[in-house]
Amino acid sequence: MVPVKDRIIKVTFNADVHASLQWNFRPQQTEIFVVPGETALAFYKAKNPTDKPVIGISTYNVVPFEAGQYFNKIQCFCFEEQRLNPQEEVDMPVFFYIDPEFAEDPRMIKVDVITLSYTFFEAKEGHKLPVPGYN
C-alpha cells in the first residue's frame, strides 16, 4: 500500500453497551488522525463491575456507511466472545487501515471524518449477531 499523505482523515470512536449487559465500555481515545494506506492502532477498555463472570460479544459499524468498504480491520475484538471475570478490566485493541482507494472515490471527496462504533451485547446461547455487509 502506498499512503496518501495529502488526505488526512479524522477517525472518531464510539462505544455503546446493550441494556442487558452491565459492563463499562469506552474508547481510550476520542479520535486519531490517519491517512489512507497507513495502519493505525486504537484501544477500547471494558470492565465487568459485577460479582459474576459475564461473556460479551460486540458488533461494529462505520459512519458514513459508504466509507465502510474502505475501513479494514486487521485485528479486532468484534464478533468474538469476550469473557470478563468479576471486576476484571481489559484493553481491547483495534488495528486498522483505510484503503488508499478511498482517496480516489468521488463519493468520498467530502468525507474527512469517519466514526467507528462498537456495541457490546451479552452473549447468549444460540443468539446470532448480524454481520455487517456492503453492496
DSSP file (Angstrom, degrees, kcal/mol; ACC not computed):
  #  RESIDUE AA STRUCTURE BP1 BP2  ACC     N-H-->O    O-->H-N    N-H-->O    O-->H-N    TCO  KAPPA ALPHA  PHI   PSI    X-CA   Y-CA   Z-CA
    1    1 A M              0   0    0      0, 0.0    98,-0.0     0, 0.0    36,-0.0   0.000 360.0 360.0 360.0 140.1    0.0    0.0    0.0
    2    2 A V        -     0   0    0     36,-0.0    36,-0.1     2,-0.0     0, 0.0  -0.942 360.0-125.2-107.4 117.9    1.1    3.5   -0.8
    3    3 A P        -     0   0    0      0, 0.0     2,-1.1     0, 0.0    34,-0.2  -0.294   9.0-135.2 -62.1 144.1   -0.1    6.0    1.8
    4    4 A V    >   -     0   0    0     32,-2.8     3,-1.8     1,-0.2    34,-0.1  -0.764  26.7-177.5 -99.6  85.3   -2.0    9.0    0.5
    5    5 A K  T 3  S+     0   0    0     -2,-1.1    -1,-0.2     1,-0.3    32,-0.0   0.723  73.7  58.1 -62.6 -26.0   -0.2   11.7    2.6
    6    6 A D  T 3  S+     0   0    0      1,-0.2     2,-0.5    -3,-0.1    -1,-0.3   0.349  93.8  73.9 -89.7   9.4   -2.2   14.6    1.4
    7    7 A R    <   -     0   0    0     -3,-1.8     2,-0.5    29,-0.1    -3,-0.2  -0.851  63.9-174.6-124.4  95.1   -5.6   13.1    2.6
    8    8 A I        -     0   0    0     -2,-0.5     2,-0.4    27,-0.2    27,-0.2  -0.782   3.8-166.7 -95.0 128.9   -5.9   13.3    6.3
    9    9 A I  E     -A   34   0A   0     25,-3.4    25,-2.8    -2,-0.5     2,-0.6  -0.943  14.7-140.8-116.4 132.8   -8.9   11.6    7.9
   10   10 A K  E     -Ab  33 113A   0    102,-2.7   104,-2.6    -2,-0.4     2,-0.6  -0.836  16.6-161.3 -89.9 124.0  -10.1   12.0   11.4
   11   11 A V  E     -Ab  32 114A   0     21,-3.1    21,-2.1    -2,-0.6     2,-0.3  -0.935   7.4-166.1-106.0 121.6  -11.4    8.7   12.9
   12   12 A T  E     -Ab  31 115A   0    102,-2.6   104,-2.8    -2,-0.6     2,-0.4  -0.728   9.3-138.5-105.2 158.5  -13.6    9.1   15.9
   13   13 A F  E     - b   0 116A   0     17,-1.7     2,-0.3    -2,-0.3   104,-0.2  -0.937  16.8-176.3-125.5 138.8  -14.5    6.3   18.3
   14   14 A N  E     - b   0 117A   0    102,-2.4   104,-1.8    -2,-0.4     2,-0.4  -0.952   4.5-165.9-131.7 150.0  -17.8    5.4   19.9
   15   15 A A  E     + b   0 118A   0     -2,-0.3     2,-0.3   102,-0.2   104,-0.2  -0.993   9.1 173.9-140.5 131.5  -18.8    2.7   22.4
   16   16 A D  E     - b   0 119A   0    102,-2.4   104,-2.3    -2,-0.4     2,-0.4  -0.932  15.2-153.4-131.8 157.1  -22.3    1.5   23.5
   17   17 A V  E     - b   0 120A   0     -2,-0.3   104,-0.2   102,-0.2    41,-0.0  -0.999  25.3-117.4-131.9 130.4  -23.5   -1.3   25.7
   18   18 A H    >   -     0   0    0    102,-3.1     3,-2.1    -2,-0.4   102,-0.0  -0.318  32.2-111.6 -62.1 149.5  -26.9   -3.0   25.3
   19   19 A A  T 3  S+     0   0    0      1,-0.3    -1,-0.1     3,-0.1   102,-0.1   0.751 115.0  61.2 -57.5 -26.8  -29.1   -2.6   28.3
   20   20 A S  T 3  S+     0   0    0    102,-0.1     2,-0.5     2,-0.0    -1,-0.3   0.627  93.7  74.1 -77.9 -11.5  -28.8   -6.3   29.2
   21   21 A L    <   -     0   0    0     -3,-2.1    99,-0.1    99,-0.2    35,-0.0  -0.896  64.2-160.5-107.8 126.3  -25.0   -6.1   29.7
   22   22 A Q        +     0   0    0     -2,-0.5     2,-0.1     2,-0.1    -1,-0.1   0.062  47.9 126.6 -94.4  26.0  -23.7   -4.4   32.8
   23   23 A W        -     0   0    0     25,-0.2     2,-0.5    26,-0.1    25,-0.2  -0.418  59.8-129.8 -79.2 156.9  -20.2   -3.7   31.5
   24   24 A N  E     +E   47   0B   0     23,-2.6    23,-2.6    -2,-0.1     2,-0.4  -0.944  37.5 174.0 -98.3 127.4  -18.4   -0.3   31.4
   25   25 A F  E     +E   46   0B   0     -2,-0.5    21,-0.2    21,-0.2   -10,-0.1  -0.992   6.2 147.6-143.3 128.3  -17.1    0.1   27.9
   26   26 A R  E     -E   45   0B   0     19,-2.3    19,-3.2    -2,-0.4     2,-0.2  -0.994  45.9-101.8-156.5 154.9  -15.4    3.1   26.3
   27   27 A P  E     -E   44   0B   0      0, 0.0    17,-0.3     0, 0.0   -12,-0.1  -0.557  23.7-141.1 -74.9 148.1  -12.8    4.1   23.8
   28   28 A Q  S    S+     0   0    0     15,-3.2     2,-0.3    -2,-0.2    16,-0.1   0.603  90.0  34.4 -85.6 -11.5   -9.4    5.1   25.2
   29   29 A Q        -     0   0    0     14,-0.5     3,-0.1     1,-0.1    -1,-0.1  -0.987  68.1-148.6-136.7 147.9   -9.1    7.9   22.7
   30   30 A T  S    S-     0   0    0     -2,-0.3   -17,-1.7     1,-0.3     2,-0.3   0.794  79.2  -6.1 -85.8 -28.4  -11.8   10.0   21.2
   31   31 A E  E     -A   12   0A   0    -19,-0.2     2,-0.3    84,-0.0    -1,-0.3  -0.992  53.1-168.5-160.4 155.6  -10.1   10.5   17.9
   32   32 A I  E     -A   11   0A   0    -21,-2.1   -21,-3.1    -2,-0.3     2,-0.5  -0.964  23.9-125.6-141.3 159.4   -7.0    9.9   15.9
   33   33 A F  E     +A   10   0A   0     -2,-0.3     2,-0.3   -23,-0.2   -23,-0.2  -0.917  34.5 168.7-109.7 131.5   -5.8   11.2   12.5
   34   34 A V  E     -A    9   0A   0    -25,-2.8   -25,-3.4    -2,-0.5     5,-0.1  -0.883  27.0-137.1-133.9 163.2   -4.8    8.8    9.8
   35   35 A V    >   -     0   0    0     -2,-0.3     3,-1.8   -27,-0.2    63,-0.3  -0.960  41.2 -93.8-118.3 145.2   -4.0    8.8    6.1
   36   36 A P  T 3  S+     0   0    0      0, 0.0   -32,-2.8     0, 0.0    63,-0.2  -0.297 111.8  30.4 -55.3 135.7   -5.3    6.2    3.7
   37   37 A G  T 3  S+     0   0    0     61,-2.8     2,-0.4     1,-0.3    62,-0.1   0.375  98.1  99.6  95.7  -4.1   -2.8    3.4    3.3
   38   38 A E  S <  S-     0   0    0     -3,-1.8    60,-0.6    60,-0.2    -1,-0.3  -0.930  70.5-122.6-115.3 141.9   -1.3    3.6    6.8
   39   39 A T  E     - F   0  97B   0     -2,-0.4     2,-0.3    58,-0.2    58,-0.2  -0.428  27.5-169.3 -78.3 155.5   -2.1    1.3    9.6
   40   40 A A  E     - F   0  96B   0     56,-2.8    56,-2.6    -2,-0.1     2,-0.4  -0.973  11.8-145.7-142.7 155.5   -3.4    2.7   12.9
   41   41 A L  E     + F   0  95B   0     -2,-0.3     2,-0.3    54,-0.2    54,-0.2  -0.989  19.4 171.9-127.7 129.0   -4.0    1.3   16.4
   42   42 A A  E     - F   0  94B   0     52,-2.5    52,-2.8    -2,-0.4     2,-0.4  -0.900  16.4-144.1-130.1 161.2   -6.7    2.3   18.8
   43   43 A F  E     - F   0  93B   0     -2,-0.3   -15,-3.2    50,-0.2   -14,-0.5  -0.973   7.9-165.5-131.6 144.0   -7.9    0.8   22.1
   44   44 A Y  E     -EF  27  92B   0     48,-2.6    48,-3.5    -2,-0.4     2,-0.4  -0.861  16.1-142.6-114.6 157.2  -11.2    0.3   23.9
   45   45 A K  E     -EF  26  91B   0    -19,-3.2   -19,-2.3    -2,-0.3     2,-0.4  -0.982  15.4-173.8-123.5 133.3  -11.5   -0.5   27.6
   46   46 A A  E     -EF  25  90B   0     44,-2.4    44,-2.8    -2,-0.4     2,-0.4  -0.980   1.0-175.4-126.9 140.5  -14.1   -2.9   29.0
   47   47 A K  E     -EF  24  89B   0    -23,-2.6   -23,-2.6    -2,-0.4    42,-0.2  -1.000  20.5-148.1-136.2 136.9  -14.8   -3.6   32.7
   48   48 A N        -     0   0    0     40,-2.6    39,-1.9    -2,-0.4    40,-0.3  -0.877  17.2-179.4 -99.3 100.4  -17.2   -6.1   34.3
   49   49 A P        +     0   0    0      0, 0.0    -1,-0.1     0, 0.0   -26,-0.1   0.436  51.0  97.0 -82.6   3.5  -18.2   -4.3   37.5
   50   50 A T  S    S-     0   0    0      2,-0.2    37,-0.8    35,-0.1    -2,-0.1  -0.219  82.4-117.9 -86.2 178.4  -20.4   -7.2   38.6
   51   51 A D  S    S+     0   0    0     35,-0.2    -1,-0.1    36,-0.1    34,-0.0   0.129  91.8  63.5-102.4  18.9  -19.7  -10.0   41.0
   52   52 A K  S    S-     0   0    0     33,-0.1    -2,-0.2    32,-0.1    35,-0.2  -0.976  91.9 -96.0-138.2 153.2  -20.1  -12.8   38.4
   53   53 A P        -     0   0    0      0, 0.0     2,-0.4     0, 0.0    32,-0.2  -0.422  42.2-167.7 -65.5 142.6  -18.3  -13.7   35.1
   54   54 A V  E     -C   84   0A   0     30,-2.4    30,-2.8    -2,-0.1     2,-0.5  -0.998  13.8-147.6-135.7 138.1  -20.0  -12.3   32.1
   55   55 A I  E     -C   83   0A   0     -2,-0.4    68,-2.8    68,-0.2     2,-0.3  -0.926  21.7-177.0-107.4 125.9  -19.5  -13.1   28.4
   56   56 A G  E     -CD  82 122A   0     26,-2.8    26,-3.2    -2,-0.5     2,-0.3  -0.803  11.5-166.1-117.4 160.3  -20.0  -10.2   25.9
   57   57 A I  E     - D   0 121A   0     64,-2.5    64,-2.9    -2,-0.3     2,-0.3  -0.991  13.0-149.3-144.0 143.0  -19.9  -10.0   22.2
   58   58 A S  E     - D   0 120A   0     19,-0.4    21,-2.5    22,-0.4     2,-0.3  -0.835  10.5-163.9-120.3 153.1  -19.7   -6.9   20.0
   59   59 A T  E     - D   0 119A   0     60,-2.2    60,-2.1    -2,-0.3     2,-0.3  -0.758  17.2-156.9-115.0 170.2  -20.8   -5.7   16.6
   60   60 A Y  E     - D   0 118A   0     -2,-0.3     2,-0.3    58,-0.2    58,-0.2  -0.948   9.8-168.0-142.1 163.6  -19.5   -2.6   14.9
   61   61 A N  E     - D   0 117A   0     56,-2.1    56,-2.6    -2,-0.3     2,-0.4  -0.980  14.4-138.6-148.3 162.1  -20.5   -0.1   12.3
   62   62 A V  E     - D   0 116A   0     -2,-0.3     6,-0.3    54,-0.2    54,-0.2  -0.974  25.5-124.0-122.9 132.2  -18.7    2.6   10.3
   63   63 A V  E    S+ D   0 115A   0     52,-2.2    52,-3.2    -2,-0.4     2,-0.1  -0.989  95.8  43.1-123.9 132.5  -20.3    6.0    9.6
   64   64 A P  S >> S-     0   0    0      0, 0.0     3,-1.7     0, 0.0     4,-0.6   0.473  87.6-144.5 -71.1 148.5  -20.7    7.3    6.9
   65   65 A F  G >4 S+     0   0    0      1,-0.3     3,-1.6     2,-0.2     4,-0.4   0.849  95.4  59.9 -53.5 -41.2  -21.9    3.9    5.7
   66   66 A E  G >4 S+     0   0    0      1,-0.3     3,-0.6     2,-0.2    -1,-0.3   0.746  99.5  57.7 -63.5 -23.6  -20.3    4.3    2.3
   67   67 A A  G X> S+     0   0    0     -3,-1.7     3,-1.8     1,-0.2     4,-0.6   0.663  84.8  84.1 -78.9 -15.7  -16.9    4.7    3.8
   68   68 A G  G X< S+     0   0    0     -3,-1.6     3,-0.9    -4,-0.6    -1,-0.2   0.806  78.7  63.5 -59.0 -31.7  -17.2    1.3    5.5
   69   69 A Q  G <4 S+     0   0    0     -3,-0.6    -1,-0.3    -4,-0.4    -2,-0.1   0.715 106.8  45.0 -67.4 -17.3  -16.0   -0.6    2.4
   70   70 A Y  G <4 S+     0   0    0     -3,-1.8    29,-3.0    -4,-0.1     2,-0.8   0.523  91.1  94.0 -99.6  -8.6  -12.6    1.2    2.8
   71   71 A F  E <<  -G   98   0B   0     -3,-0.9     2,-0.5    -4,-0.6    27,-0.2  -0.777  57.6-174.0 -91.4 111.9  -12.3    0.6    6.5
   72   72 A N  E     -G   97   0B   0     25,-2.9    25,-2.3    -2,-0.8     2,-0.6  -0.924  13.2-155.0-115.5 121.3  -10.2   -2.5    7.0
   73   73 A K  E     -G   96   0B   0     -2,-0.5    23,-0.3    23,-0.2     3,-0.2  -0.836  11.6-178.9 -95.3 125.2   -9.7   -4.1   10.5
   74   74 A I  E    S+     0   0B   0     21,-3.2     2,-0.4    -2,-0.6    22,-0.2   0.846  79.7  12.5 -86.4 -41.9   -6.5   -6.2   10.7
   75   75 A Q  E    S+G   95   0B   0     20,-1.7    20,-2.5     0, 0.0    -1,-0.4  -0.999  78.1 154.1-138.7 135.0   -7.1   -7.1   14.4
   76   76 A C        -     0   0    0     -2,-0.4    18,-0.2    18,-0.2    -3,-0.0  -0.991  44.5-136.1-158.7 155.6  -10.3   -6.6   16.3
   77   77 A F    >   +     0   0    0     -2,-0.3     3,-1.1    16,-0.2   -19,-0.4   0.432  66.7 120.0 -93.3  -2.0  -12.3   -7.9   19.2
   78   78 A C  T 3  S+     0   0    0      1,-0.2   -19,-0.2   -21,-0.1    -2,-0.1  -0.308  74.0  12.9 -71.4 149.8  -15.7   -7.8   17.4
   79   79 A F  T 3  S+     0   0    0    -21,-2.5     2,-0.4     1,-0.2    -1,-0.2   0.557 103.9 104.7  64.1  12.0  -17.8  -10.9   16.8
   80   80 A E  S <  S-     0   0    0     -3,-1.1   -22,-0.4   -22,-0.1    -1,-0.2  -0.974  79.2-109.5-120.2 136.9  -15.7  -12.9   19.3
   81   81 A E        -     0   0    0     -2,-0.4     2,-0.5   -24,-0.1   -24,-0.2  -0.402  29.9-160.5 -65.2 135.7  -16.9  -13.8   22.7
   82   82 A Q  E     -C   56   0A   0    -26,-3.2   -26,-2.8    -2,-0.1     2,-0.6  -0.972   1.9-158.2-120.3 116.0  -15.1  -11.9   25.5
   83   83 A R  E     -C   55   0A   0     -2,-0.5     2,-0.5   -28,-0.2   -28,-0.2  -0.839   9.0-173.4 -98.0 124.8  -15.3  -13.3   29.0
   84   84 A L  E     -C   54   0A   0    -30,-2.8   -30,-2.4    -2,-0.6     3,-0.1  -0.974  14.7-141.9-117.7 127.4  -14.7  -10.9   31.8
   85   85 A N    >   -     0   0    0     -2,-0.5     3,-2.3   -32,-0.2   -37,-0.3  -0.267  50.5 -58.9 -74.9 169.4  -14.4  -12.2   35.4
   86   86 A P  T 3  S-     0   0    0      0, 0.0    -1,-0.2     0, 0.0   -35,-0.2  -0.269 124.6  -3.1 -53.8 130.2  -15.9  -10.2   38.3
   87   87 A Q  T 3  S+     0   0    0    -39,-1.9     2,-0.2   -37,-0.8   -36,-0.1   0.504  96.9 148.3  65.5   6.5  -14.3   -6.7   38.5
   88   88 A E    <   -     0   0    0     -3,-2.3   -40,-2.6   -40,-0.3     2,-0.4  -0.488  28.6-166.1 -74.9 141.1  -11.9   -7.6   35.5
   89   89 A E  E     -F   47   0B   0    -42,-0.2     2,-0.3    -2,-0.2   -42,-0.2  -0.995   8.8-178.3-127.7 133.8  -10.9   -4.7   33.2
   90   90 A V  E     -F   46   0B   0    -44,-2.8   -44,-2.4    -2,-0.4     2,-0.4  -0.938  25.9-128.9-132.9 153.5   -9.2   -5.3   29.8
   91   91 A D  E     -F   45   0B   0     -2,-0.3   -46,-0.2   -46,-0.2   -48,-0.0  -0.855  22.7-159.7 -96.2 136.1   -7.8   -3.3   27.0
   92   92 A M  E     -F   44   0B   0    -48,-3.5   -48,-2.6    -2,-0.4     2,-0.2  -0.955   8.9-148.8-122.5 112.9   -9.2   -4.3   23.6
   93   93 A P  E     -F   43   0B   0      0, 0.0     2,-0.4     0, 0.0   -16,-0.2  -0.479   9.9-164.2 -83.6 150.6   -7.1   -3.3   20.5
   94   94 A V  E     -F   42   0B   0    -52,-2.8   -52,-2.5    -2,-0.2     2,-0.5  -0.967   6.8-170.3-129.3 114.6   -8.3   -2.4   17.1
   95   95 A F  E     +FG  41  75B   0    -20,-2.5   -21,-3.2    -2,-0.4   -20,-1.7  -0.933  27.0 146.7-107.7 121.4   -5.6   -2.4   14.4
   96   96 A F  E     -FG  40  73B   0    -56,-2.6   -56,-2.8    -2,-0.5     2,-0.3  -0.890  31.9-158.4-148.7 170.3   -6.9   -1.0   11.1
   97   97 A Y  E     -FG  39  72B   0    -25,-2.3   -25,-2.9    -2,-0.3     2,-0.5  -0.980  23.7-123.1-150.6 158.2   -6.3    1.0    7.9
   98   98 A I  E     - G   0  71B   0    -60,-0.6   -61,-2.8   -63,-0.3   -60,-0.2  -0.915  40.7-111.6-101.1 126.0   -8.3    2.9    5.4
   99   99 A D    >   -     0   0    0    -29,-3.0     3,-2.2    -2,-0.5     4,-0.3  -0.286  18.7-128.1 -57.7 136.0   -7.8    1.6    1.9
  100  100 A P  G >  S+     0   0    0      0, 0.0     3,-1.3     0, 0.0     4,-0.3   0.752 105.4  73.3 -59.4 -23.2   -5.8    4.0   -0.3
  101  101 A E  G >> S+     0   0    0      1,-0.3     3,-1.2     2,-0.2     4,-0.8   0.698  77.7  79.0 -64.4 -16.9   -8.6    3.7   -2.9
  102  102 A F  G X4 S+     0   0    0     -3,-2.2     3,-1.0     1,-0.3    -1,-0.3   0.900  88.6  54.9 -52.0 -43.0  -10.7    5.8   -0.5
  103  103 A A  G <4 S+     0   0    0     -3,-1.3    -1,-0.3    -4,-0.3    -2,-0.2   0.661 107.3  50.0 -69.8 -16.1   -8.9    8.9   -1.8
  104  104 A E  G <4 S+     0   0    0     -3,-1.2    -1,-0.2    -4,-0.3    -2,-0.2   0.526  84.8 100.1 -99.1  -7.4   -9.8    8.1   -5.4
  105  105 A D    X<  -     0   0    0     -3,-1.0     3,-1.9    -4,-0.8     4,-0.3  -0.698  62.9-151.6 -83.6 117.9  -13.6    7.5   -4.8
  106  106 A P  G >  S+     0   0    0      0, 0.0     3,-1.0     0, 0.0     4,-0.2   0.778  95.4  62.7 -61.1 -24.9  -15.5   10.7   -5.9
  107  107 A R  G 3  S+     0   0    0      1,-0.2     3,-0.3     2,-0.1   -41,-0.1   0.703 103.0  50.4 -70.7 -17.6  -18.2    9.8   -3.3
  108  108 A M  G X  S+     0   0    0     -3,-1.9     3,-1.5    -6,-0.2    -1,-0.2   0.372  77.0 105.3 -99.5   3.3  -15.6   10.2   -0.5
  109  109 A I  T <  S+     0   0    0     -3,-1.0    -1,-0.2     1,-0.3    -2,-0.1   0.821  88.9  35.7 -57.7 -34.7  -14.3   13.6   -1.7
  110  110 A K  T 3  S+     0   0    0     -3,-0.3     2,-0.8    -4,-0.2    -1,-0.3   0.374  92.5 106.3-100.6   4.6  -16.1   15.5    1.2
  111  111 A V    <   +     0   0    0     -3,-1.5     3,-0.1     1,-0.2    -3,-0.0  -0.754  25.4 146.1 -87.8 113.4  -15.6   12.8    3.8
  112  112 A D        +     0   0    0     -2,-0.8  -102,-2.7     1,-0.2     2,-0.4   0.354  61.0  58.0-125.1   1.8  -13.0   13.8    6.3
  113  113 A V  E     -b   10   0A   0   -104,-0.2     2,-0.4  -102,-0.0  -102,-0.2  -0.997  57.6-177.8-133.4 130.1  -14.4   12.2    9.4
  114  114 A I  E     -b   11   0A   0   -104,-2.6  -102,-2.6    -2,-0.4     2,-0.5  -0.991  13.4-151.1-124.3 133.8  -15.2    8.5    9.9
  115  115 A T  E     -bD  12  63A   0    -52,-3.2   -52,-2.2    -2,-0.4     2,-0.6  -0.919   2.2-159.8-109.5 128.3  -16.7    7.1   13.1
  116  116 A L  E     -bD  13  62A   0   -104,-2.8  -102,-2.4    -2,-0.5     2,-0.4  -0.929  18.2-174.0-103.3 120.4  -16.0    3.6   14.3
  117  117 A S  E     -bD  14  61A   0    -56,-2.6   -56,-2.1    -2,-0.6     2,-0.4  -0.959   9.2-168.3-124.1 131.5  -18.7    2.5   16.7
  118  118 A Y  E     -bD  15  60A   0   -104,-1.8  -102,-2.4    -2,-0.4     2,-0.4  -0.914   3.1-165.5-115.9 144.5  -18.9   -0.7   18.7
  119  119 A T  E     -bD  16  59A   0    -60,-2.1   -60,-2.2    -2,-0.4     2,-0.4  -0.996  10.9-150.6-127.3 126.8  -21.9   -2.1   20.7
  120  120 A F  E     -bD  17  58A   0   -104,-2.3  -102,-3.1    -2,-0.4     2,-0.3  -0.791  14.6-176.3 -97.1 139.6  -21.4   -4.9   23.2
  121  121 A F  E     - D   0  57A   0    -64,-2.9   -64,-2.5    -2,-0.4     2,-0.4  -0.890  36.2 -99.2-124.4 156.2  -24.2   -7.3   23.9
  122  122 A E  E     - D   0  56A   0     -2,-0.3     2,-0.3   -66,-0.2   -66,-0.3  -0.660  43.9-119.2 -73.7 131.3  -24.4  -10.1   26.5
  123  123 A A        -     0   0    0    -68,-2.8     2,-0.4    -2,-0.4   -68,-0.2  -0.574  35.8-172.2 -74.5 129.2  -23.6  -13.4   24.7
  124  124 A K    >   -     0   0    0     -2,-0.3     3,-2.2     3,-0.2   -68,-0.0  -0.966  32.7 -93.1-127.1 142.3  -26.5  -15.8   24.9
  125  125 A E  T 3  S+     0   0    0     -2,-0.4     3,-0.1     1,-0.3     0, 0.0  -0.248 109.0   3.7 -53.3 126.2  -26.7  -19.4   23.8
  126  126 A G  T 3  S+     0   0    0      1,-0.2     2,-0.5     0, 0.0    -1,-0.3   0.440  94.9 131.0  79.5  -0.8  -28.0  -19.8   20.3
  127  127 A H    <   -     0   0    0     -3,-2.2     2,-0.4     0, 0.0    -1,-0.2  -0.776  41.3-159.2 -90.8 123.5  -28.2  -16.0   19.6
  128  128 A K        -     0   0    0     -2,-0.5    -3,-0.0    -3,-0.1    -5,-0.0  -0.846   6.2-143.1-104.1 136.6  -26.6  -14.9   16.4
  129  129 A L        -     0   0    0     -2,-0.4     2,-0.2   -50,-0.1   -71,-0.0  -0.710  27.1-104.3 -94.7 148.2  -25.4  -11.3   15.8
  130  130 A P        -     0   0    0      0, 0.0    -1,-0.1     0, 0.0     0, 0.0  -0.495  28.5-140.3 -71.4 139.0  -25.8   -9.7   12.4
  131  131 A V        -     0   0    0     -2,-0.2   -72,-0.0   -72,-0.1     2,-0.0  -0.875  23.8-117.0 -98.5 127.7  -22.6   -9.4   10.4
  132  132 A P        -     0   0    0      0, 0.0     2,-0.3     0, 0.0   -71,-0.0  -0.346  36.7-175.4 -65.6 143.6  -22.2   -6.0    8.5
  133  133 A G        -     0   0    0     -2,-0.0     2,-0.4     0, 0.0   -64,-0.1  -0.956  14.8-146.0-137.6 157.4  -22.1   -6.3    4.7
  134  134 A Y              0   0    0     -2,-0.3   -68,-0.0     1,-0.1   -69,-0.0  -0.968 360.0 360.0-126.5 140.2  -21.6   -3.9    1.9
  135  135 A N              0   0    0     -2,-0.4    -1,-0.1     0, 0.0     0, 0.0   0.443 360.0 360.0 -86.7 360.0  -23.1   -3.9   -1.5
